[in-house]
Amino acid sequence: MQYGLNIKNEGQLDFLSLGALIHRLDPGVVPFHKANECKIHVSGGEFNCAANLADCFGLRTGIVSAMVNYPIGSLIAERVRAMGVQPFYKHFEHNGVNGPNMATVYSDRGFGVRAPIVFYNRSNEAAAHLKPSDFNWTQIFGRGVRWFHSGGIFAALSESTGEVIIEAMQAAKDSGAVVSFDLNYRAKLWNIWGGHERAQATLRRIAKYVDVLVGNEEDLQLGLGIAGPAVTAKSKLDPGVFFGMLDQVIEAFPQIKVIATTLREVHATHHHTWGAVAWIDGKAYSSPACELEVYDRVGGGDGFASGLFYGLLSALPEQEALNIGWAHGALLTTFPGDTTMATLEQVRSFAKGGSARIQR
């Protein structure tokens, strides 16, 4: 088994994700209280991975989500189609006044010493109304799915969404799909209904089904209740704390074969040092580090995850799989929006040590 994972060679879908679709309003470097125009980016942590894998890496991907039949829903659905992702929707009707809605995320880009500001309007969000039995998982996975993915943002939306993830993961396991999960711990979302204790209880139940886990040391501590070791990081790019926690993670969840995260040191809003690390079937791997001139940082972590997943699905050597994820995440921060505009050739070139010299 490659990496300790039993990845199927064939399937109608290489990758299927479950999560909320959202639209992000972006006024650029202007803060919202002074903005007079915004760009609209279609996003969602789980969708971003499916979109990246389809558009850049050429895989057959799908998204399971809620969709509202109103103009914002139509805008989002068009972008899903444009990125080449097959949708599996539960449809909701909008009442013309207060929903259900497709969630809105507001995020400016900051500039220099001024950090980006992110806030939400997830009031009466359709995805939060999703519950077990809303989808026919036997039929969906019966098509043949190689890899299933979800994340902590979707788990945090309501009391029912974590149960939907568990139901889907059980079906994924029964079908022979690899299961991945991005912890993406967001205290603001959990505090609305469940709080920290409920978050850990839910995420620990989910983690029992996971083969590939994405999350940094803070996600592991807050999301799974893993105690941090007495390791002092020399910098944000020192993986010592992260690797020092993994014995506890594997002791609690011995079926996990891959754990990975990005490493980012923010010098200024548009200047980051970027790296990534992975523990793959008992061995530790570290990417190179690079200096990033960041155009839009949102989605960089999903860019890393999707590149890593591509490497694992393609049975690349472990170090190469990690470097593909690191390179794609870095490139994604150079584009506007949350999903990729990179080509596979660009990713491979950068992963091998390519530069920003003009390509003629």
SEMIZA-213884 format. One line per 2 residues: their letters; for each residue x, y, z of C-alpha. Coordinates in steps of 0.001 Angstrom, whole numbers, always signed. Layout:
<recs>
A> X:Y:Z | ...
</recs>
This chain:
<recs>
MQ> +0:+0:+0 | +1448:+3356:-1044
YG> +1987:+5608:+2066 | +28:+3043:+4107
LN> -3084:+4135:+2189 | -5133:+1768:+65
IK> -5901:+4202:-2775 | -8093:+2748:-5504
NE> -6665:+2963:-9010 | -9988:+3724:-10677
GQ> -13266:+5488:-9974 | -15739:+7729:-11752
LD> -14577:+10453:-9366 | -11009:+10844:-8180
FL> -12051:+13211:-5406 | -15314:+14150:-3693
SL> -15699:+16798:-1011 | -18509:+17737:+1368
GA> -18874:+21299:+2622 | -20526:+24694:+2388
LI> -20285:+26850:-716 | -19888:+30548:+19
HR> -19180:+33790:-1787 | -16467:+36126:-553
LD> -16674:+39882:-1043 | -13248:+41432:-1615
PG> -12720:+45224:-1709 | -8986:+44741:-2316
VV> -6695:+46841:-149 | -9538:+49214:+841
PF> -11110:+48403:+4240 | -14854:+47723:+4166
HK> -15817:+50856:+6059 | -14362:+52903:+3187
AN> -15117:+50545:+267 | -17353:+51468:-2674
EC> -16898:+48305:-4757 | -16079:+44618:-4239
KI> -15074:+41599:-6280 | -16977:+38357:-5701
HV> -15029:+35114:-5222 | -16783:+31752:-4919
SG> -15185:+29692:-2201 | -15501:+27178:+622
GE> -12594:+25242:+2114 | -13850:+21875:+902
FN> -14919:+23175:-2514 | -11577:+24908:-3034
CA> -9784:+21545:-2921 | -12172:+20007:-5452
AN> -11893:+23051:-7735 | -8088:+23115:-7550
LA> -7799:+19408:-8289 | -10088:+19702:-11301
DC> -8824:+22959:-12810 | -5071:+22695:-12254
FG> -4457:+18980:-11815 | -7023:+17583:-14242
LR> -8760:+15211:-11833 | -12450:+14292:-11870
TG> -13942:+15903:-8783 | -17293:+16567:-7130
IV> -18814:+18675:-4354 | -21703:+17723:-2063
SA> -23358:+20836:-690 | -26462:+22954:-195
MV> -27689:+25183:-3012 | -30314:+27942:-2763
NY> -32471:+28680:-5776 | -31931:+32457:-6038
PI> -29492:+34691:-7950 | -26548:+34296:-5552
GS> -26981:+30541:-5722 | -26964:+30726:-9516
LI> -23757:+32782:-9435 | -22071:+30189:-7214
AE> -23345:+27234:-9254 | -21950:+28808:-12427
RV> -18492:+29031:-10856 | -18682:+25413:-9697
RA> -19389:+24385:-13300 | -16655:+26661:-14639
MG> -14059:+25006:-12407 | -15071:+21578:-13723
VQ> -16545:+20248:-10467 | -19572:+17921:-10548
PF> -22234:+19081:-8076 | -24425:+16987:-5782
YK> -26840:+19503:-4266 | -29684:+19555:-1795
HF> -31744:+22475:-3072 | -33441:+25079:-868
EH> -35943:+27737:-1901 | -35273:+31337:-850
NG> -38299:+33076:+676 | -37356:+36441:-845
VN> -36655:+38048:+2516 | -34342:+36241:+4940
GP> -33284:+33013:+3302 | -32129:+30355:+3519
NM> -28960:+31999:+2204 | -25633:+31149:+639
AT> -23165:+32450:+3229 | -21160:+35620:+2707
VY> -17573:+36108:+3846 | -16117:+39621:+3901
SD> -12347:+39851:+3566 | -10131:+42773:+2604
RG> -6515:+42168:+1655 | -4863:+44583:+4082
FG> -1560:+46136:+3064 | +1927:+46228:+4581
VR> +1650:+46438:+8355 | -2195:+46497:+8130
AP> -3450:+42925:+8438 | -6405:+41571:+6429
IV> -9769:+41697:+8189 | -12211:+38762:+7862
FY> -15791:+38566:+9123 | -18917:+36614:+8190
NR> -22611:+36712:+7523 | -23670:+33090:+7883
SN> -27157:+33909:+9149 | -29742:+31287:+8111
EA> -27126:+29563:+5939 | -28545:+26735:+3847
AA> -25535:+24472:+4469 | -26130:+24697:+8237
HL> -29562:+23101:+7663 | -28082:+19969:+6096
KP> -28748:+16844:+8151 | -28169:+13094:+7938
SD> -30185:+11318:+5221 | -30253:+14431:+3005
FN> -27973:+12649:+513 | -28038:+9123:-892
WT> -24452:+8227:-45 | -24803:+4653:-1280
QI> -25717:+5984:-4707 | -23030:+8688:-4695
FG> -20203:+6369:-3644 | -21591:+3602:-5832
RG> -20282:+5589:-8799 | -16766:+4845:-7622
VR> -14939:+7495:-5541 | -11217:+7245:-4828
WF> -10903:+9975:-2176 | -13415:+11728:+132
HS> -12720:+15016:+1909 | -14409:+17359:+4366
GG> -13380:+19957:+6918 | -13803:+21607:+10268
IF> -15502:+24742:+8944 | -18461:+22687:+7709
AA> -18468:+20682:+10948 | -18767:+23946:+12919
LS> -21861:+25300:+11160 | -24541:+23549:+13244
ES> -25352:+20575:+15440 | -26262:+18512:+12376
TG> -23377:+19161:+9981 | -20859:+17109:+11955
EV> -23337:+14226:+11839 | -23557:+14588:+8048
II> -19745:+14336:+7848 | -19703:+11174:+9967
EA> -22497:+9592:+7901 | -20586:+10409:+4697
MQ> -17277:+9122:+6079 | -18865:+5837:+7103
AA> -20186:+5422:+3548 | -16799:+6426:+2126
KD> -15056:+3805:+4246 | -17568:+1134:+3201
SG> -16890:+1985:-462 | -13105:+1795:-77
AV> -12390:+5519:-504 | -9527:+7231:+1308
VS> -10856:+9798:+3814 | -9218:+13168:+4510
FD> -10165:+16010:+6830 | -8866:+19561:+7295
LN> -9329:+20543:+10953 | -9583:+24288:+10111
YR> -10551:+25165:+13686 | -12582:+28405:+13777
AK> -13531:+29396:+17324 | -15978:+32077:+16088
LW> -18091:+29459:+14339 | -18077:+26891:+17143
NI> -18892:+29502:+19794 | -22226:+30319:+18140
WG> -23804:+27013:+19169 | -21449:+24481:+20711
GH> -18354:+26033:+22193 | -14930:+24495:+22644
ER> -15989:+21291:+24430 | -18600:+20447:+21795
AQ> -16086:+21208:+19066 | -13542:+18760:+20463
AT> -16150:+16062:+21024 | -17391:+16377:+17435
LR> -13964:+16595:+15821 | -12619:+13639:+17802
RI> -15565:+11528:+16609 | -14839:+12566:+13033
AK> -11101:+11899:+13377 | -11769:+8203:+14039
YV> -12620:+7798:+10342 | -9756:+9878:+8924
DV> -6769:+8523:+6956 | -5197:+11884:+5983
LV> -5367:+14816:+8419 | -4511:+18436:+7627
GN> -3985:+20856:+10504 | -1335:+22858:+12347
EE> -345:+22578:+15994 | -3092:+25010:+17050
DL> -5714:+22953:+15184 | -4445:+19783:+16881
QL> -4570:+21413:+20317 | -7895:+23221:+20039
GL> -9688:+20821:+17707 | -8544:+17450:+19013
GI> -7359:+18345:+22522 | -3792:+17177:+21853
AG> -1408:+18645:+24417 | +1518:+20607:+23006
PA> +4996:+19361:+23991 | +7623:+21420:+25745
VT> +9280:+22473:+22497 | +10124:+26099:+21829
AK> +9877:+27004:+18153 | +12799:+29027:+16882
SK> +10521:+30586:+14274 | +7146:+30055:+12664
LD> +8912:+27770:+10192 | +10335:+25475:+12857
PG> +8307:+22216:+12640 | +9506:+20982:+16036
VF> +6252:+21696:+17893 | +4166:+20110:+15133
FG> +6216:+16911:+14878 | +6463:+16736:+18672
ML> +2679:+16401:+18935 | +2209:+13621:+16413
DQ> +2905:+10673:+18711 | -129:+11721:+20749
VI> -2249:+12100:+17617 | -1351:+8619:+16368
EA> -1860:+7093:+19809 | -5396:+8513:+19868
FP> -6133:+7826:+16183 | -3876:+4970:+15039
QI> -5546:+4618:+11631 | -4209:+8015:+10462
KV> -1392:+7557:+7955 | -681:+11137:+6834
IA> -660:+14416:+8809 | +391:+17642:+7108
TT> +369:+21405:+7509 | +1738:+24617:+6070
LR> +4296:+26796:+7854 | +3955:+30522:+7370
EV> +5875:+33441:+8869 | +4162:+36759:+8131
HA> +6648:+39614:+7843 | +4082:+41981:+6315
TH> +710:+41449:+4685 | +2280:+40927:+1264
HH> +5570:+39320:+2378 | +5502:+35814:+3858
TW> +8025:+33045:+4293 | +6311:+29827:+3253
GA> +6971:+26165:+3966 | +5152:+22882:+4604
VA> +5708:+19647:+6502 | +4158:+16188:+6439
WI> +4294:+12998:+8456 | +3672:+10142:+6035
DG> +3414:+6568:+7291 | +5821:+7129:+10155
KA> +8378:+9391:+8446 | +8766:+13179:+8599
YS> +9226:+15323:+5497 | +9862:+19060:+5128
SP> +9481:+21214:+2020 | +11886:+23939:+960
AC> +11130:+27432:+2269 | +10535:+30390:-16
EL> +9836:+34094:+249 | +6353:+34943:-1051
EV> +5127:+38222:-2430 | +1454:+37650:-1628
YD> -1348:+39058:-3751 | -4242:+37358:-1898
RV> -3496:+34937:+933 | -7007:+33426:+1173
GG> -7049:+29839:-56 | -3320:+29201:+235
GD> -3823:+26408:+2769 | -6422:+24731:+563
GF> -3986:+25117:-2323 | -1384:+23206:-323
AS> -3843:+20480:+674 | -5101:+19927:-2857
GL> -1570:+19735:-4263 | -591:+17214:-1589
FY> -3721:+15163:-2307 | -2839:+15171:-6008
GL> +629:+13900:-5205 | -744:+11080:-3049
LS> -3465:+10162:-5560 | -782:+10059:-8267
AL> +1514:+7818:-6169 | +4376:+10311:-6325
PE> +7323:+9836:-3960 | +6553:+11299:-537
QE> +8914:+14268:-783 | +7664:+15107:-4264
AL> +4022:+14915:-3146 | +4753:+17350:-303
NI> +6669:+19701:-2608 | +3802:+19742:-5136
GW> +1445:+20815:-2342 | +3889:+23450:-1092
AH> +4423:+24811:-4617 | +730:+24958:-5495
GA> -153:+26667:-2215 | +2563:+29257:-2831
LL> +1400:+29933:-6383 | -2228:+30231:-5322
TT> -1388:+33230:-3117 | -171:+35091:-6222
FP> -3663:+35092:-7812 | -6866:+36920:-6874
GD> -9568:+34755:-5357 | -9667:+31545:-3377
TT> -9200:+28930:-6100 | -6345:+28173:-8446
MA> -5299:+29889:-11658 | -2035:+27922:-11857
TL> -1135:+25375:-14503 | +300:+21985:-13672
EQ> +3478:+22934:-15545 | +3934:+25991:-13307
VR> +3436:+23893:-10175 | +5897:+21225:-11256
SF> +8472:+23824:-12249 | +8241:+25684:-8941
AK> +8288:+22426:-6949 | +11598:+21579:-8629
GG> +13088:+24957:-7786 | +11783:+27105:-10618
SA> +11967:+30888:-10526 | +9936:+33913:-11573
RI> +11981:+34424:-14734 | +9778:+35149:-17742
QR> +8619:+32075:-19655 | +8866:+32601:-23406
</recs>
